[in-house]
Amino acid sequence: MGIKKVGLNKNVAPQSIVEKIFFLDFAKGLKTTIKHLFKRVITVDFPFEVIVPAIRFRGVHGLRNVDGTEPEDFASWVKKLKIKPPEKGETRCIACKFCQAACPVPEIFVIKAEKLDVPEDHPHHGLKVLTQFDMDLGKCMFCGLCTLACPTACIIHTDVYDLSSYTRRGAILNKEQLAKIADDFIARRGKEKFDEHSHWPDTQKVWPEYDLARAKAWDNNPPVFGPNYQDQE
Amino acid sequence: MSWISLEKIKRLGEKFSYANVIENDKGFHSIEVPKENLIDFLTFLKTDPDYSFKMFIDWTIIDHGQKADPRFQGVLILYSPEYKERIIVKTWATNETLPSLTGLWTGAKWAEREAWDMFGIRFEGHENLVRMFLWETYPYHPLRKDFPLRGIEDTELPSLNEKERMDQLEGTMNYSRMHTALPTLEDLEKTQKARMPQKKAQVVLNWGPLHPGTHGTIWFLFDMEGEYVKECDIIIGQLHRGVEKLAENMNVQQIIPYTDRMDYIAAINENHSVCIAAEKLLGIHEKIPEKAKYIRTMMAELSRINSHLLWLGTYALDLGALTMFLYTFREREKLMDILEGITGARFTINYFRVGGVYADLPYGALDAIEHFLKDLPKRINDYETLLTRNRIWLKRNVDVCIITEEDVYDYGLTGAVARASGVPYDLRKIDKYDAYGEVEFDIPVGEKGDSYDRYLVRMEEMRQSIKIVKQCVEKLRTMSKNDPYFYEPEDKKMKITIDGRGTKLFKGEVYAAADNPRGELGVYIYQPKDGIKPFRFRLRSGAFYNLQVFTKAIIGRPIADAITLLSTIDPVVGETDR
């Protein structure tokens, strides 16, 4: 059944007298320590050097705006939920509240959409627009379920991890702040995370190879990335 | 599957007229016994050579709601090491009392205290039935169905910055000044007195709740005669967050992030347990895509290495070898990088889903793992040169705090602690969940059960994990990128989603477990009808039962051995407290 016995007389020999007298156990230990003494430093000098988080990293949330890379069924979702069709630069959020339904702590979200106050002959009559999207990150577990539930790829995780505030109120982000975080992230690393229409492109790497600080933590000998599966390029 | 066969359990039903066999369509048969006959029946189960259910696994309560009569039901899970089978024995707790099982299995002591704490069931014959997690003066029993999820908010606790900065916080994002009860110093004093009602010796030494040697918020009480411990008790619960109560109010995919916060050192393995249990309840555990199975096995083993590296570092640090901590954390950092790249988080992983994993491996993941594994065996050899035959290390570990085979069965010890005592209890071999049936590895088994054996077993486990991961990587290389990594149900009645919305559990009950670095984390789900939320979600924590043996193994040892023993048992407080 594949049992391997371990124990002091099984796979480890007890100390011999010679070892005891000449302190050979200490000498061997010291040899290992001295070997490590001449290795290069592996610690990262934060905050002067910063490791770039992996592209899948689940940091502070962002709300993406319409930029032409929406999923194919975006228009039909907008129609279904009677949302005013957003123009470029407006939020993708269609107030479907799927994120809230998927969230283990639904009190995090306050999402409200209101009907537009326009005359009856206006094309947008009867349609809604997102007025409030607040997230209380003080309660968030960063589990990522909301981003998986979002049908329009609107709510995303960015790589921002340094969030702090002096008061509880600072942990609550509104939709403008969230949109700004997402815009910044997309401008910096959007190409790494998303391709034309996919949330999980094949080309997403374990971590960015240009990151020198991380290479240092890998004994200056980081792995070279290749394809995982035999039919991957 | 390691469960008692139907004919065998039916023979039990024929032998005892009062016993009532409950068949289960998924194979998890159980037997119901009236509480008057419980002790006789269990004595038979334990001692009869045809059954020999010697090993205690779990003893808990189901609350069937206020309207049911009788309302509470005891659920006992036992394991037979000879036949490699499990059984569930159920009994109704009429008048909210049950007979105590501490005479048969000492390990029931804490289980019963927990049941009293959470459900208010009194156990007749228990030597000192005090609360397990909460303080002694707490008036409620929170896992009862009539206790609200939010708790009873009866204590005013204004925020600090509301007082100092004069901020008006009320109204902002459901901030409330009223909180659930908190223990005062007086309450804690009463709790401490109740835990050790009779002093045997001169001095009661308090260790913890916050001490770097305890690896978390555990509070130890040592009754000491000179330097030697005469009696010991542990006050846990400072990290109790009521995961079981929370789990009863959400769908199963949403429970997974909560289990991340239990054993935060090996979060992946915790997620694994929940996934296995839910998949067995849905009956899809054999239909999980092969790629998902291999990815899960690989990640679980990486997480085991991660956990053991942290254990080794802190264990050696506690015994005075500071260098070790720096060395293991260097390797651990690489492993964390890999986990971060694949799952999106370094610590609270939430990567596994009921039905597979949430995303395929990113580009280059297998290369990174292979690169890491190439180096690791050399490093482990380095660690062994430093420690294994060092005379100080030998003096502090050999023959220290022996845990015998009997203790393993009595206390329900699992994981490396059980294996070091000579019991080859490894669920990876017994249950063969996920891809463990298809990879080759050995179970390291110790002889004496002293601290040194536990150390050697864990070191060997790391090497075996490397072996498993290598086989998984090899297998994954032969797969295609278009292979599915998540199970899409064909059955119309079943709905499983990656984000969890609408994921339904079927009627039935299940006990399934995974072998975690800290022992067996078992998940018992009881579901009287189909539904999204589990009716009873019991987490059988390996670390909780392993920690219980501390109170026995330390008796008669000098206080300095407490550190060695605690490190080699290796509990994580997040998991013991849940």
Interface residues (C-beta under 8 A of the other chain):
Chain A: M1 G2 I3 K4 K5 V6 G7 L8 K10 N11 V12 A13 Q15 E19 K20 D25 F26 K28 G29 K31 T32 T33 H36 I42 P53 A54 I55 R56 F57 R58 F98 A101 A102 C103 P104 E107 V110 D134 D136 M141 F142 C143 G144 L145 C146 L148 A149 H157 Y166 T167 R168 R169 I172 W200 D202 T203 Q204 K205 V206 W207 R214 A217 W218 P222 P223 V224 F225 G226 P227 N228 Y229 Q230 D231 Q232
Chain B: S159 N161 R165 D167 L169 T172 M173 N174 Y175 M250 Q253 Q254 I255 I256 P257 Y258 D260 R261 T323 Y327 R330 E333 K334 D337 I338 E340 G341 I342 T343 G344 A345 T348 N350 Y358 A359 D360 L361 P362 Y363 G364 A365 L366 D367 A368 E370 H371 F372 D382 T385 L386 T388 R389 N390 R391 L394 V398 P424 K429 E440 F441 D442 I443 P444 V445 G446 E447 K448 Y452 D453 L456 V457 E460 Q464 L476 R477 T478 M479 S480 K481 N482 D483 I498 D499 G500 R501
